[in-house]
């Protein structure tokens, strides 16, 4: 899609708010949509990254208690418990 867009010189008309229309080469419209999607994706992921970063930082400063003792009912010969 990008290769065919670069080769062609078609003008694209983008309808904006308040009944305005903007004309631009199709390759610029495609590039703008790609950049807009990239920025929107990063902005939507930032809260999750911050939350995970805080959890990792907290786990380093406050270590969790040791795990429970192993289950004695689990057969050692059958490591998968099947």
C-alpha distance (Angstrom), angle and dihedral (degrees) to the residues before:
residue distance angle dihedral
X1 . . .
X2 3.79 . .
X3 3.79 93.0 .
X4 3.79 93.1 51.9
X5 3.80 90.7 45.8
X6 3.79 92.4 52.2
X7 3.81 92.0 49.2
X8 3.78 94.7 50.6
X9 3.77 124.5 69.5
X10 3.80 97.5 -154.1
X11 3.75 118.5 148.7
X12 3.77 117.1 -128.4
X13 3.77 122.5 -151.9
X14 3.78 116.2 -147.3
X15 3.80 117.6 -162.9
X16 3.78 110.8 -142.7
X17 3.78 133.4 -173.3
X18 3.79 120.9 -65.5
X19 3.82 93.7 32.7
X20 3.79 94.8 -68.8
X21 3.77 123.2 144.4
X22 3.79 126.1 -158.3
X23 3.77 124.2 -163.3
X24 3.80 122.8 -152.9
X25 3.79 138.4 150.2
X26 3.78 111.5 -78.4
X27 3.81 92.8 -119.4
X28 3.81 90.6 59.7
X29 3.79 91.5 49.0
X30 3.81 90.5 50.5
X31 3.81 91.3 48.2
X32 3.81 91.8 48.5
X33 3.81 92.0 50.4
X34 3.81 91.0 48.7
X35 3.81 92.5 50.2
X36 3.80 91.2 45.5
X37 3.82 90.5 52.7
X38 3.79 91.4 47.7
X39 3.81 93.1 50.3
X40 3.80 92.4 45.0
X41 3.82 91.5 49.9
X42 3.79 92.7 50.8
X43 3.81 92.6 46.6
X44 3.80 91.3 51.1
X45 3.82 92.0 49.5
X46 3.82 96.9 48.3
X47 3.84 96.4 82.8
X48 3.81 90.8 52.1
X49 3.82 91.6 48.2
X50 3.80 91.4 49.5
X51 3.81 91.8 48.5
X52 3.81 92.1 50.2
X53 3.81 91.2 45.1
X54 3.82 90.8 53.4
X55 3.82 91.4 48.3
X56 3.80 92.0 51.4
X57 3.79 91.7 46.8
X58 3.83 91.2 49.4
X59 3.80 92.5 48.2
X60 3.80 90.1 53.7
X61 3.80 93.3 51.4
X62 3.84 96.3 39.0
X63 3.82 110.1 36.5
X64 3.78 115.6 -152.1
X65 3.83 120.8 -114.9
X66 3.81 117.1 -93.0
X67 3.79 117.8 -86.0
X68 3.79 122.1 -97.4
X69 3.79 121.7 -87.4
X70 3.80 115.0 -83.2
X71 3.77 117.5 -89.3
X72 3.85 108.4 -97.0
X73 3.83 90.9 -156.7
X74 3.80 91.3 67.3
X75 3.79 111.2 100.6
X76 3.81 112.2 -126.2
X77 3.82 91.5 -148.0
X78 3.80 90.3 59.2
X79 3.83 105.6 52.8
X80 3.80 94.2 178.7
X81 3.79 95.8 52.7
X82 3.78 93.5 -125.9
